[in-house]
Amino acid sequence: KISEEFIPECKSKAVLFRHVKTGAQVMSVSNNDENKVFGIVFRTPPTFRLFNRRVGTMSSIILLKISLIKALCPDNTYGVDSGGDPRVIPKLTFEEFKEFHRKYYHPSNSRIWFYGDDDPNERLRILSGNKI
C-alpha cells in the first residue's frame, strides 16, 4: 500500500497500491455505490506515429478541426491527434511499432482502478490471479 485517503465528496475510501509483480499502480475506491467500475490505461506519449483505420480518410473539415485544436492546445495532449498523422504513419517501421508496444503497453506502465461497493480484498485477489 502506498497511500490511503477518504474522499468526502463521494463518500469513498481511496487506496493506492503498487502491484508487487509488475510495479503497476492500482487505485481501489470503495464506497456504497452499487455501480462497479474497473479500468486499465497505459501511459503513452502523445507524439508517436500510430496507425489507425482513418489513414486516407481525413476530410478537409477533420483536418481543419485537428489544426485548430493543435493551435489552441500546443503544449498538452489535447493538441495531439491520438490516431496519428496519416501523412507520417506510412513511414513507421514494424521494428519501431514493436519497440513502442514493448515499451509502453507493458503492465508496469499501466494504471489500474476499481470503484464500487465490492470487496476491496477480492479486487486485489482477482488482479493477482490474472497474468498481468
VMD Tcl script that builds the backbone (N, CA, C; Angstrom):
set m [mol new atoms 396]
animate dup $m
set s [atomselect $m all]
$s set {name element resname resid chain x y z} {
  {N N LYS 1 A 0.851 -1.177 0.000}
  {CA C LYS 1 A 0.000 0.000 0.000}
  {C C LYS 1 A 0.895 1.238 0.000}
  {N N ILE 2 A 0.561 2.186 -0.900}
  {CA C ILE 2 A 1.320 3.432 -0.987}
  {C C ILE 2 A 0.669 4.519 -0.144}
  {N N SER 3 A -0.642 4.681 -0.318}
  {CA C SER 3 A -1.348 5.722 0.438}
  {C C SER 3 A -2.825 5.376 0.554}
  {N N GLU 4 A -3.482 6.053 1.486}
  {CA C GLU 4 A -4.918 5.860 1.712}
  {C C GLU 4 A -5.519 7.213 2.057}
  {N N GLU 5 A -6.715 7.470 1.511}
  {CA C GLU 5 A -7.341 8.769 1.737}
  {C C GLU 5 A -8.857 8.631 1.646}
  {N N PHE 6 A -9.567 9.371 2.486}
  {CA C PHE 6 A -11.025 9.422 2.391}
  {C C PHE 6 A -11.397 10.613 1.523}
  {N N ILE 7 A -12.325 10.400 0.591}
  {CA C ILE 7 A -12.770 11.457 -0.317}
  {C C ILE 7 A -14.202 11.808 0.065}
  {N N PRO 8 A -14.405 12.902 0.810}
  {CA C PRO 8 A -15.739 13.226 1.319}
  {C C PRO 8 A -16.768 13.517 0.225}
  {N N GLU 9 A -16.335 14.083 -0.901}
  {CA C GLU 9 A -17.279 14.434 -1.972}
  {C C GLU 9 A -18.042 13.226 -2.506}
  {N N CYS 10 A -17.415 12.069 -2.507}
  {CA C CYS 10 A -18.108 10.868 -2.999}
  {C C CYS 10 A -18.178 9.780 -1.929}
  {N N LYS 11 A -17.924 10.185 -0.668}
  {CA C LYS 11 A -18.014 9.256 0.469}
  {C C LYS 11 A -17.287 7.950 0.161}
  {N N SER 12 A -16.040 8.076 -0.247}
  {CA C SER 12 A -15.259 6.922 -0.688}
  {C C SER 12 A -13.905 6.866 0.004}
  {N N LYS 13 A -13.428 5.642 0.166}
  {CA C LYS 13 A -12.068 5.435 0.650}
  {C C LYS 13 A -11.221 5.032 -0.552}
  {N N ALA 14 A -10.185 5.807 -0.832}
  {CA C ALA 14 A -9.292 5.519 -1.955}
  {C C ALA 14 A -7.959 5.018 -1.413}
  {N N VAL 15 A -7.534 3.878 -1.926}
  {CA C VAL 15 A -6.256 3.305 -1.517}
  {C C VAL 15 A -5.423 3.085 -2.775}
  {N N LEU 16 A -4.202 3.586 -2.746}
  {CA C LEU 16 A -3.287 3.418 -3.867}
  {C C LEU 16 A -2.284 2.331 -3.513}
  {N N PHE 17 A -2.165 1.353 -4.401}
  {CA C PHE 17 A -1.239 0.236 -4.221}
  {C C PHE 17 A -0.225 0.234 -5.359}
  {N N ARG 18 A 0.853 -0.493 -5.145}
  {CA C ARG 18 A 1.771 -0.807 -6.228}
  {C C ARG 18 A 1.750 -2.328 -6.373}
  {N N HIS 19 A 1.426 -2.802 -7.573}
  {CA C HIS 19 A 1.376 -4.233 -7.841}
  {C C HIS 19 A 2.785 -4.808 -7.680}
  {N N VAL 20 A 2.925 -5.817 -6.832}
  {CA C VAL 20 A 4.240 -6.345 -6.478}
  {C C VAL 20 A 4.986 -6.884 -7.696}
  {N N LYS 21 A 4.320 -7.675 -8.512}
  {CA C LYS 21 A 4.994 -8.344 -9.624}
  {C C LYS 21 A 5.382 -7.391 -10.751}
  {N N THR 22 A 4.531 -6.424 -11.072}
  {CA C THR 22 A 4.773 -5.581 -12.247}
  {C C THR 22 A 5.151 -4.142 -11.923}
  {N N GLY 23 A 4.818 -3.678 -10.731}
  {CA C GLY 23 A 5.060 -2.282 -10.391}
  {C C GLY 23 A 3.941 -1.353 -10.825}
  {N N ALA 24 A 2.876 -1.890 -11.400}
  {CA C ALA 24 A 1.750 -1.065 -11.850}
  {C C ALA 24 A 1.078 -0.387 -10.660}
  {N N GLN 25 A 0.559 0.819 -10.880}
  {CA C GLN 25 A -0.215 1.496 -9.845}
  {C C GLN 25 A -1.657 0.999 -9.903}
  {N N VAL 26 A -2.210 0.696 -8.728}
  {CA C VAL 26 A -3.578 0.195 -8.622}
  {C C VAL 26 A -4.330 1.085 -7.635}
  {N N MET 27 A -5.429 1.692 -8.089}
  {CA C MET 27 A -6.265 2.543 -7.232}
  {C C MET 27 A -7.552 1.783 -6.927}
  {N N SER 28 A -7.839 1.625 -5.651}
  {CA C SER 28 A -9.059 0.953 -5.219}
  {C C SER 28 A -9.929 1.967 -4.490}
  {N N VAL 29 A -11.092 2.283 -5.059}
  {CA C VAL 29 A -12.013 3.254 -4.472}
  {C C VAL 29 A -13.239 2.489 -3.977}
  {N N SER 30 A -13.425 2.480 -2.661}
  {CA C SER 30 A -14.524 1.730 -2.044}
  {C C SER 30 A -15.565 2.688 -1.490}
  {N N ASN 31 A -16.846 2.336 -1.730}
  {CA C ASN 31 A -17.952 3.159 -1.239}
  {C C ASN 31 A -19.233 2.331 -1.271}
  {N N ASN 32 A -20.377 2.966 -1.121}
  {CA C ASN 32 A -21.663 2.263 -1.135}
  {C C ASN 32 A -22.335 2.273 -2.503}
  {N N ASP 33 A -21.635 2.660 -3.530}
  {CA C ASP 33 A -22.200 2.721 -4.877}
  {C C ASP 33 A -22.274 1.311 -5.459}
  {N N GLU 34 A -23.488 0.873 -5.810}
  {CA C GLU 34 A -23.641 -0.475 -6.367}
  {C C GLU 34 A -23.095 -0.579 -7.795}
  {N N ASN 35 A -22.868 0.559 -8.444}
  {CA C ASN 35 A -22.243 0.547 -9.769}
  {C C ASN 35 A -20.755 0.285 -9.596}
  {N N LYS 36 A -20.279 -0.722 -10.285}
  {CA C LYS 36 A -18.879 -1.099 -10.168}
  {C C LYS 36 A -18.149 -0.736 -11.458}
  {N N VAL 37 A -16.929 -0.225 -11.299}
  {CA C VAL 37 A -16.134 0.178 -12.448}
  {C C VAL 37 A -14.741 -0.413 -12.306}
  {N N PHE 38 A -14.222 -0.898 -13.426}
  {CA C PHE 38 A -12.841 -1.362 -13.492}
  {C C PHE 38 A -12.243 -0.763 -14.750}
  {N N GLY 39 A -11.012 -0.352 -14.668}
  {CA C GLY 39 A -10.367 0.186 -15.859}
  {C C GLY 39 A -8.871 -0.005 -15.810}
  {N N ILE 40 A -8.277 -0.006 -16.982}
  {CA C ILE 40 A -6.823 -0.061 -17.095}
  {C C ILE 40 A -6.424 0.830 -18.260}
  {N N VAL 41 A -5.444 1.671 -18.027}
  {CA C VAL 41 A -4.931 2.555 -19.071}
  {C C VAL 41 A -3.409 2.448 -19.080}
  {N N PHE 42 A -2.839 2.848 -20.186}
  {CA C PHE 42 A -1.389 2.848 -20.324}
  {C C PHE 42 A -0.904 4.267 -20.584}
  {N N ARG 43 A 0.161 4.663 -19.906}
  {CA C ARG 43 A 0.759 5.976 -20.144}
  {C C ARG 43 A 1.537 5.894 -21.450}
  {N N THR 44 A 1.079 6.620 -22.434}
  {CA C THR 44 A 1.771 6.635 -23.719}
  {C C THR 44 A 2.048 8.074 -24.114}
  {N N PRO 45 A 3.160 8.303 -24.780}
  {CA C PRO 45 A 3.468 9.674 -25.188}
  {C C PRO 45 A 2.527 10.130 -26.295}
  {N N PRO 46 A 2.189 11.411 -26.329}
  {CA C PRO 46 A 1.247 11.892 -27.337}
  {C C PRO 46 A 1.880 12.177 -28.690}
  {N N THR 47 A 3.165 11.934 -28.860}
  {CA C THR 47 A 3.833 12.355 -30.086}
  {C C THR 47 A 4.379 11.199 -30.903}
  {N N PHE 48 A 3.761 10.051 -30.865}
  {CA C PHE 48 A 4.259 8.916 -31.624}
  {C C PHE 48 A 3.375 8.678 -32.834}
  {N N ARG 49 A 3.953 8.130 -33.890}
  {CA C ARG 49 A 3.199 7.839 -35.105}
  {C C ARG 49 A 2.482 6.499 -34.928}
  {N N LEU 50 A 1.197 6.546 -34.770}
  {CA C LEU 50 A 0.426 5.318 -34.619}
  {C C LEU 50 A -0.477 5.126 -35.822}
  {N N PHE 51 A -0.683 3.881 -36.167}
  {CA C PHE 51 A -1.539 3.563 -37.299}
  {C C PHE 51 A -2.972 3.442 -36.822}
  {N N ASN 52 A -3.874 3.947 -37.612}
  {CA C ASN 52 A -5.280 3.690 -37.320}
  {C C ASN 52 A -6.055 3.635 -38.615}
  {N N ARG 53 A -7.285 3.227 -38.528}
  {CA C ARG 53 A -8.071 2.947 -39.727}
  {C C ARG 53 A -8.465 4.198 -40.507}
  {N N ARG 54 A -8.139 5.378 -40.000}
  {CA C ARG 54 A -8.529 6.600 -40.690}
  {C C ARG 54 A -7.537 7.013 -41.769}
  {N N VAL 55 A -6.472 6.275 -41.941}
  {CA C VAL 55 A -5.483 6.654 -42.943}
  {C C VAL 55 A -6.174 6.822 -44.290}
  {N N GLY 56 A -5.970 7.963 -44.909}
  {CA C GLY 56 A -6.564 8.219 -46.220}
  {C C GLY 56 A -7.982 8.735 -46.165}
  {N N THR 57 A -8.554 8.887 -44.976}
  {CA C THR 57 A -9.948 9.328 -44.888}
  {C C THR 57 A -10.079 10.671 -44.177}
  {N N MET 58 A -9.035 11.452 -44.188}
  {CA C MET 58 A -9.066 12.737 -43.494}
  {C C MET 58 A -9.687 13.795 -44.399}
  {N N SER 59 A -10.924 14.158 -44.125}
  {CA C SER 59 A -11.597 15.193 -44.913}
  {C C SER 59 A -11.045 16.561 -44.536}
  {N N SER 60 A -11.332 17.561 -45.355}
  {CA C SER 60 A -10.828 18.905 -45.070}
  {C C SER 60 A -11.405 19.446 -43.761}
  {N N ILE 61 A -12.646 19.093 -43.434}
  {CA C ILE 61 A -13.250 19.532 -42.170}
  {C C ILE 61 A -12.495 18.924 -40.990}
  {N N ILE 62 A -12.187 17.641 -41.077}
  {CA C ILE 62 A -11.458 16.978 -39.992}
  {C C ILE 62 A -10.061 17.575 -39.861}
  {N N LEU 63 A -9.403 17.821 -40.990}
  {CA C LEU 63 A -8.072 18.426 -40.948}
  {C C LEU 63 A -8.115 19.821 -40.330}
  {N N LEU 64 A -9.160 20.585 -40.631}
  {CA C LEU 64 A -9.326 21.912 -40.042}
  {C C LEU 64 A -9.498 21.803 -38.530}
  {N N LYS 65 A -10.337 20.873 -38.104}
  {CA C LYS 65 A -10.570 20.662 -36.666}
  {C C LYS 65 A -9.264 20.296 -35.960}
  {N N ILE 66 A -8.513 19.375 -36.542}
  {CA C ILE 66 A -7.246 18.949 -35.944}
  {C C ILE 66 A -6.277 20.124 -35.860}
  {N N SER 67 A -6.207 20.920 -36.917}
  {CA C SER 67 A -5.310 22.087 -36.931}
  {C C SER 67 A -5.702 23.108 -35.870}
  {N N LEU 68 A -7.004 23.350 -35.717}
  {CA C LEU 68 A -7.472 24.301 -34.707}
  {C C LEU 68 A -7.138 23.827 -33.293}
  {N N ILE 69 A -7.408 22.572 -33.022}
  {CA C ILE 69 A -7.130 22.031 -31.685}
  {C C ILE 69 A -5.630 22.064 -31.405}
  {N N LYS 70 A -4.834 21.716 -32.411}
  {CA C LYS 70 A -3.381 21.750 -32.246}
  {C C LYS 70 A -2.906 23.173 -31.939}
  {N N ALA 71 A -3.501 24.176 -32.602}
  {CA C ALA 71 A -3.123 25.572 -32.372}
  {C C ALA 71 A -3.585 26.061 -30.997}
  {N N LEU 72 A -4.773 25.634 -30.574}
  {CA C LEU 72 A -5.310 26.065 -29.283}
  {C C LEU 72 A -4.639 25.371 -28.100}
  {N N CYS 73 A -4.184 24.155 -28.311}
  {CA C CYS 73 A -3.615 23.350 -27.224}
  {C C CYS 73 A -2.242 22.806 -27.621}
  {N N PRO 74 A -1.274 23.670 -27.883}
  {CA C PRO 74 A 0.007 23.184 -28.399}
  {C C PRO 74 A 0.862 22.429 -27.388}
  {N N ASP 75 A 0.618 22.640 -26.107}
  {CA C ASP 75 A 1.513 22.094 -25.092}
  {C C ASP 75 A 0.924 20.976 -24.253}
  {N N ASN 76 A -0.156 20.360 -24.721}
  {CA C ASN 76 A -0.702 19.240 -23.958}
  {C C ASN 76 A -1.299 18.201 -24.905}
  {N N THR 77 A -1.788 17.120 -24.349}
  {CA C THR 77 A -2.257 16.007 -25.177}
  {C C THR 77 A -3.487 16.330 -26.000}
  {N N TYR 78 A -4.259 17.356 -25.625}
  {CA C TYR 78 A -5.426 17.712 -26.427}
  {C C TYR 78 A -5.016 18.194 -27.816}
  {N N GLY 79 A -3.808 18.697 -27.943}
  {CA C GLY 79 A -3.329 19.193 -29.226}
  {C C GLY 79 A -2.745 18.123 -30.121}
  {N N VAL 80 A -2.852 16.872 -29.726}
  {CA C VAL 80 A -2.285 15.769 -30.499}
  {C C VAL 80 A -3.405 14.853 -30.969}
  {N N ASP 81 A -3.414 14.543 -32.252}
  {CA C ASP 81 A -4.400 13.610 -32.790}
  {C C ASP 81 A -4.011 12.201 -32.357}
  {N N SER 82 A -4.815 11.589 -31.512}
  {CA C SER 82 A -4.456 10.293 -30.940}
  {C C SER 82 A -4.328 9.184 -31.971}
  {N N GLY 83 A -4.908 9.372 -33.138}
  {CA C GLY 83 A -4.801 8.345 -34.171}
  {C C GLY 83 A -3.539 8.437 -34.990}
  {N N GLY 84 A -2.790 9.492 -34.808}
  {CA C GLY 84 A -1.568 9.659 -35.574}
  {C C GLY 84 A -1.806 10.493 -36.818}
  {N N ASP 85 A -0.741 10.999 -37.371}
  {CA C ASP 85 A -0.792 11.811 -38.582}
  {C C ASP 85 A -0.721 10.885 -39.791}
  {N N PRO 86 A -1.785 10.811 -40.599}
  {CA C PRO 86 A -1.796 9.893 -41.742}
  {C C PRO 86 A -0.662 10.133 -42.735}
  {N N ARG 87 A -0.117 11.341 -42.758}
  {CA C ARG 87 A 0.989 11.613 -43.677}
  {C C ARG 87 A 2.291 11.001 -43.182}
  {N N VAL 88 A 2.381 10.736 -41.888}
  {CA C VAL 88 A 3.608 10.219 -41.295}
  {C C VAL 88 A 3.518 8.714 -41.037}
  {N N ILE 89 A 2.329 8.216 -40.831}
  {CA C ILE 89 A 2.122 6.809 -40.471}
  {C C ILE 89 A 2.809 5.834 -41.431}
  {N N PRO 90 A 2.739 6.030 -42.750}
  {CA C PRO 90 A 3.392 5.060 -43.645}
  {C C PRO 90 A 4.904 4.943 -43.443}
  {N N LYS 91 A 5.522 5.913 -42.794}
  {CA C LYS 91 A 6.968 5.865 -42.550}
  {C C LYS 91 A 7.321 5.030 -41.319}
  {N N LEU 92 A 6.315 4.656 -40.541}
  {CA C LEU 92 A 6.535 3.860 -39.336}
  {C C LEU 92 A 7.000 2.463 -39.730}
  {N N THR 93 A 8.141 2.039 -39.191}
  {CA C THR 93 A 8.623 0.691 -39.486}
  {C C THR 93 A 8.011 -0.296 -38.494}
  {N N PHE 94 A 8.007 -1.550 -38.878}
  {CA C PHE 94 A 7.483 -2.580 -37.996}
  {C C PHE 94 A 8.327 -2.660 -36.726}
  {N N GLU 95 A 9.633 -2.475 -36.849}
  {CA C GLU 95 A 10.510 -2.502 -35.675}
  {C C GLU 95 A 10.178 -1.362 -34.714}
  {N N GLU 96 A 9.907 -0.162 -35.243}
  {CA C GLU 96 A 9.514 0.966 -34.392}
  {C C GLU 96 A 8.197 0.673 -33.684}
  {N N PHE 97 A 7.261 0.087 -34.417}
  {CA C PHE 97 A 5.965 -0.261 -33.841}
  {C C PHE 97 A 6.130 -1.270 -32.705}
  {N N LYS 98 A 6.925 -2.319 -32.941}
  {CA C LYS 98 A 7.142 -3.339 -31.915}
  {C C LYS 98 A 7.830 -2.749 -30.685}
  {N N GLU 99 A 8.801 -1.879 -30.888}
  {CA C GLU 99 A 9.511 -1.266 -29.767}
  {C C GLU 99 A 8.579 -0.374 -28.952}
  {N N PHE 100 A 7.733 0.394 -29.640}
  {CA C PHE 100 A 6.762 1.240 -28.955}
  {C C PHE 100 A 5.826 0.385 -28.104}
  {N N HIS 101 A 5.317 -0.682 -28.683}
  {CA C HIS 101 A 4.398 -1.563 -27.958}
  {C C HIS 101 A 5.101 -2.209 -26.768}
  {N N ARG 102 A 6.310 -2.706 -26.960}
  {CA C ARG 102 A 7.055 -3.348 -25.880}
  {C C ARG 102 A 7.282 -2.377 -24.719}
  {N N LYS 103 A 7.593 -1.132 -25.046}
  {CA C LYS 103 A 7.924 -0.145 -24.028}
  {C C LYS 103 A 6.700 0.382 -23.287}
  {N N TYR 104 A 5.644 0.703 -24.019}
  {CA C TYR 104 A 4.517 1.403 -23.405}
  {C C TYR 104 A 3.325 0.520 -23.043}
  {N N TYR 105 A 3.112 -0.585 -23.720}
  {CA C TYR 105 A 1.966 -1.447 -23.419}
  {C C TYR 105 A 2.406 -2.630 -22.571}
  {N N HIS 106 A 3.106 -2.309 -21.512}
  {CA C HIS 106 A 3.581 -3.295 -20.554}
  {C C HIS 106 A 2.865 -3.016 -19.229}
  {N N PRO 107 A 2.534 -4.051 -18.455}
  {CA C PRO 107 A 1.819 -3.826 -17.193}
  {C C PRO 107 A 2.492 -2.816 -16.264}
  {N N SER 108 A 3.808 -2.745 -16.282}
  {CA C SER 108 A 4.494 -1.798 -15.398}
  {C C SER 108 A 4.192 -0.348 -15.767}
  {N N ASN 109 A 3.685 -0.125 -16.968}
  {CA C ASN 109 A 3.357 1.221 -17.438}
  {C C ASN 109 A 1.854 1.504 -17.346}
  {N N SER 110 A 1.137 0.641 -16.657}
  {CA C SER 110 A -0.322 0.787 -16.599}
  {C C SER 110 A -0.781 1.465 -15.316}
  {N N ARG 111 A -2.005 1.940 -15.373}
  {CA C ARG 111 A -2.718 2.472 -14.219}
  {C C ARG 111 A -4.032 1.702 -14.165}
  {N N ILE 112 A -4.297 1.058 -13.042}
  {CA C ILE 112 A -5.469 0.196 -12.899}
  {C C ILE 112 A -6.338 0.769 -11.785}
  {N N TRP 113 A -7.653 0.741 -11.981}
  {CA C TRP 113 A -8.522 1.212 -10.900}
  {C C TRP 113 A -9.781 0.369 -10.792}
  {N N PHE 114 A -10.273 0.319 -9.551}
  {CA C PHE 114 A -11.527 -0.335 -9.195}
  {C C PHE 114 A -12.371 0.694 -8.459}
  {N N TYR 115 A -13.692 0.575 -8.593}
  {CA C TYR 115 A -14.606 1.507 -7.926}
  {C C TYR 115 A -15.891 0.766 -7.611}
  {N N GLY 116 A -16.476 1.031 -6.445}
  {CA C GLY 116 A -17.785 0.484 -6.126}
  {C C GLY 116 A -17.861 -0.126 -4.746}
  {N N ASP 117 A -18.938 -0.914 -4.540}
  {CA C ASP 117 A -19.194 -1.470 -3.214}
  {C C ASP 117 A -18.749 -2.921 -3.066}
  {N N ASP 118 A -17.975 -3.427 -4.014}
  {CA C ASP 118 A -17.489 -4.803 -3.892}
  {C C ASP 118 A -16.324 -4.863 -2.892}
  {N N ASP 119 A -15.936 -6.076 -2.536}
  {CA C ASP 119 A -14.899 -6.301 -1.531}
  {C C ASP 119 A -13.521 -5.898 -2.077}
  {N N PRO 120 A -12.850 -4.931 -1.449}
  {CA C PRO 120 A -11.533 -4.490 -1.930}
  {C C PRO 120 A -10.490 -5.607 -1.935}
  {N N ASN 121 A -10.561 -6.515 -0.977}
  {CA C ASN 121 A -9.614 -7.633 -0.950}
  {C C ASN 121 A -9.835 -8.574 -2.127}
  {N N GLU 122 A -11.097 -8.742 -2.512}
  {CA C GLU 122 A -11.412 -9.591 -3.665}
  {C C GLU 122 A -10.864 -8.962 -4.950}
  {N N ARG 123 A -10.924 -7.654 -5.053}
  {CA C ARG 123 A -10.367 -6.951 -6.218}
  {C C ARG 123 A -8.894 -7.306 -6.390}
  {N N LEU 124 A -8.151 -7.198 -5.289}
  {CA C LEU 124 A -6.716 -7.463 -5.348}
  {C C LEU 124 A -6.433 -8.935 -5.609}
  {N N ARG 125 A -7.270 -9.812 -5.058}
  {CA C ARG 125 A -7.091 -11.249 -5.303}
  {C C ARG 125 A -7.281 -11.558 -6.779}
  {N N ILE 126 A -8.320 -10.999 -7.380}
  {CA C ILE 126 A -8.588 -11.215 -8.806}
  {C C ILE 126 A -7.425 -10.687 -9.642}
  {N N LEU 127 A -6.951 -9.506 -9.301}
  {CA C LEU 127 A -5.846 -8.904 -10.044}
  {C C LEU 127 A -4.585 -9.754 -9.927}
  {N N SER 128 A -4.305 -10.256 -8.738}
  {CA C SER 128 A -3.111 -11.078 -8.533}
  {C C SER 128 A -3.214 -12.423 -9.227}
  {N N GLY 129 A -4.432 -12.930 -9.378}
  {CA C GLY 129 A -4.623 -14.226 -10.016}
  {C C GLY 129 A -4.547 -14.188 -11.524}
  {N N ASN 130 A -4.606 -12.998 -12.113}
  {CA C ASN 130 A -4.528 -12.868 -13.568}
  {C C ASN 130 A -3.097 -12.587 -13.990}
  {N N LYS 131 A -2.803 -12.966 -15.196}
  {CA C LYS 131 A -1.444 -12.790 -15.712}
  {C C LYS 131 A -1.282 -11.396 -16.290}
  {N N ILE 132 A -0.901 -10.478 -15.421}
  {CA C ILE 132 A -0.623 -9.123 -15.921}
  {C C ILE 132 A 0.862 -8.859 -15.834}
}
mol reanalyze $m
mol bondsrecalc $m
mol representation Tube
mol addrep $m
